[in-house]
Amino acid sequence: MRVVIFGATGMVGQGVLRESLLAPDVEQVLAVVRTATGVRHPKLTEVKLTDFGDLSPIRDELTGFDACFYCLGVSSVGMDEASYTKVSYDYPMAAARTLAEIDPRTCFIYVSGAGTSAQSRQMWSRVKARTEREVIELLPNGYAARPGMIQPMHGVRSKTRWVNTIYTAAAPLVPALERAFPKYVTRTDLIGRKMLQVARVGFPRHVLENADLR
């Protein structure tokens, strides 16, 4: 299996990258990045992209892949709807449309978030719900993954300083929360393994809630 990862330097993306490189049946991983991952591995190739809304410069390099794990995202804190929509709708849809043109059978998993709903009063939730819907409508093997609280594993860290601060402070409590509320807590390694499993054999539903990602 050959996989493409967008957002491999983010918290979820780091976990997905690690599990993809460890998986015996994954023979090649292409990370589409703005900045280098810093990871060195014989399976890994990185390609830099300046504008994630235009994949034409790397279109040829995206040919021949079985799955795309779209982990690129941003916190909505301090962002207006137009700016957030550019990152959370325009960018993933540009990737989904490009890969659908190359091979409509591609498995495309968009990392969304728990609580995503088109009827939500929260701007981020409505934007991500639109992206989920259009990814699933566009690709027969299109999926949305909705993690809840995520425990970083194996040295994974968020690129956002305040997120790291929160996770560092909460780290001693996470194992207890995971035991008490397994439906709402997951880990970066579990997310990566589940996404690989979906790419291999599919899933009965096109939206994977946090419990499914465990």
Secondary structure by P-SEA (a helix, b strand, c coil): ccccccccccaaaaaaaaaaaacccccbbbbbcccccccccccbbbbbbcccccccccccccccccbbbccbbbbcccccaaaaaaaacaaaaaaaaaaaaaccccbbbbbcccccccccccaaaaaaaaaaaaaaaaccccbbbbbcccccccccccccaaaaaaaaaaccaaaaaaaacccccccaaaaaaaaaaaaccccccccccccccc
